[in-house]
Amino acid sequence: MSRVYNFSAGPSMLPEEVLKTAADEMLEFGTTGQSVMEMSHRSKEYQAIFDEAEANLREIMNIPDNYDVLFLQGGASTQFAMVPFNLMNKNKKADYIITGQWANKAYKEAARYGNARAVASSADKTFSYIPKTTRDDFDKDADYVHICMNNTIYGTKYHELPDTGDVPLVADISSCILSEPIDVTKFGMLYAGAQKNVAPAGVTIVIIRKDLVGNAMEQTPTMLNYQTHADNGSMFNTPPCYCIYVAGLVFKWIKKMGGLEKMKEINVKKATILYDFLDNSKLFKGTVVPEDRSLMNVPFVTGNEELDAKFVAEAKKAGFVNIKGHRSVGGMRASIYNAMPVEGVEKLVEFMKKFEEEN
Ligand SMILES: *Cc1c(COP(=O)(O)O)cnc(C)c1O
């Protein structure tokens, strides 16, 4: 068996240790005589797995008691509708910052249910930067302000949060969750699909301040109401049991690694290796302004489409897979989530150096 270095933007690499534990426990979890996949979600064995996962997530992210943690389905994309259904409920107004495709999709969905306003955008420069905003840019009567914290496709990230005053800040953290410490108290709500940094696709994590739950619009479908899930410990219906189990293994792995401070240290190290190389290369160049660069997704180009394609093909042969940029932007993108070892980035840079010399 030889495992490749997988730079996929998602679904993406999982820690090898986690996969091995899942494999070891595949036929029998503990002494239950069954796989986690086969367990009743109402069993005490499964409830213990679930409770441990939630407790570890709360510990790692330092989530205060006045926040609910929900394990839902439907991906981050379902949150694009759930957020307005549940939060756009007082003045029926919300402010959105458009920093890429995901942010734009969230905005468009919200606009179907109320008065969504695009406050700022970086579309003018292919989303290669994070637009600056001040408190005055936001409507004081908005029910919330929505941002996409890390823009998976374009490789930008908020290193400083917008000042929204008293208006709750809602953030899509699908591609940066657990990559570094985050002050949960600065947000009304956070959400993330699991398949970038947490688990296989299938579970979506929602972290929401309790006072924001319970005011959904009248027509909100039961399954799209946060209250439904908060009142039932995310078990109103069958949760994505196995994904939550794997997420739990990842949370334990992060704890063992030394928590989010340590993850940040490793992620900064990986990103620095790659960005330093890009900044000094004569062939490759990064596409994002330095101050807004993501730690997780690193897009780059050669400036020549044919050469880009050649690089992607040769990289694949050498065991660096899924390095092609998003179909909407072209070029290359290396996604270096938590599970990508430092060695993977070092080897990629060695390979890029060699390619540069030969081309
Ligand atoms: C991947 C991604 C999404 C879409 O997630 P789904 O789970 O496929 O719905 C949304 N937002 C961001 C920032 C993403 O990276």
The ligand as a MOL file (V3000), in Angstrom:
LIG
                    3D

  0  0  0     0  0            999 V3000
M  V30 BEGIN CTAB
M  V30 COUNTS 15 15 0 0 0
M  V30 BEGIN ATOM
M  V30 1 C -16.8780 23.2100 1.0740 0
M  V30 2 C -17.4780 24.4660 1.5340 0
M  V30 3 C -18.8660 24.6820 1.5220 0
M  V30 4 C -19.8410 23.6710 0.9680 0
M  V30 5 O -19.9660 22.6230 1.8340 0
M  V30 6 P -21.0180 21.4430 1.5720 0
M  V30 7 O -20.8290 20.6300 2.7970 0
M  V30 8 O -20.6000 20.7520 0.3170 0
M  V30 9 O -22.3570 22.0330 1.4680 0
M  V30 10 C -19.3500 25.8630 2.0220 0
M  V30 11 N -18.5230 26.8100 2.5140 0
M  V30 12 C -17.1920 26.6370 2.5340 0
M  V30 13 C -16.3200 27.7160 3.0910 0
M  V30 14 C -16.6280 25.4690 2.0460 0
M  V30 15 O -15.2960 25.3080 2.0690 0
M  V30 END ATOM
M  V30 BEGIN BOND
M  V30 1 1 1 2
M  V30 2 1 2 3
M  V30 3 2 2 14
M  V30 4 1 3 4
M  V30 5 2 3 10
M  V30 6 1 4 5
M  V30 7 1 5 6
M  V30 8 2 6 7
M  V30 9 1 6 8
M  V30 10 1 6 9
M  V30 11 1 10 11
M  V30 12 2 11 12
M  V30 13 1 12 13
M  V30 14 1 12 14
M  V30 15 1 14 15
M  V30 END BOND
M  V30 END CTAB
M  END
